[in-house]
Amino acid sequence: MSGRWVVGSVLLVALLLSAVAWWYRMIQSRTVLGLWGPQVAMRLERAEPVVVFRLLPADMNGEEEGDGELRVIGRHRYLFGDSTHLSGRRGFLHFRHALVDSAAYDWDAPVPSEPRWQYLLRFGTGTDAVELVLSAKDRTIATADLRRLAVLGPVAEKMQQYIEGSLDDAASLRPAAKRRHRE
């Protein structure tokens, strides 16, 4: 008889802890849901593939260098530079989770008036894709149309390190792939 009580107590405690974890997650994500909206937040958590592009300021004289796609973000023009897939990379789940975690944002900080965007993150493909722009220098993140902006906390520096490491890894693999292709 006492074994049944122990098993029942363990199950009850597990259910209680699950409910507390669910409640805590809801509280933590409420502010982020207000920022991104539920559909964008879900894509940030689940969309595949996720690609990051380095943004390069375009020459304002109309002469673009490079072959990258040109994009106007706010009042500035950018060329797409190096890119890589982040999906499946080590540490990517932590990166993705930070985007939908209220603790990653500095909700009291004023949003810079004209951040200089460094990266574009594309979640998914086609018309359902969500694009975010990130300025780690200004600790600012926004949708590419700049309708939703927020200031990141210290996690912005870690995001930049992760993105730069990913772009560097991809760049170091490119020459090897070109050599294999020629052979």
HELIX and SHEET records of a PDB file:
HELIX    1   1 SER A    2  TRP A   36  1                                  35    
HELIX    2   2 PRO A   38  ARG A   46  1                                   9    
HELIX    3   3 PHE A   92  LEU A   99  1                                   8    
HELIX    4   4 SER A  102  ALA A  104  5                                   3    
HELIX    5   5 GLY A  126  ASP A  128  5                                   3    
HELIX    6   6 VAL A  155  ARG A  182  1                                  28    
SHEET    1   A 7 LEU A  70  ILE A  73  0                                        
SHEET    2   A 7 HIS A  76  HIS A  85 -1                                        
SHEET    3   A 7 VAL A  50  PRO A  57 -1                                        
SHEET    4   A 7 TYR A 119  PHE A 123 -1                                        
SHEET    5   A 7 VAL A 130  SER A 135 -1                                        
SHEET    6   A 7 THR A 140  THR A 143 -1                                        
SHEET    7   A 7 LEU A 149  VAL A 151 -1                                        
END                                                                             
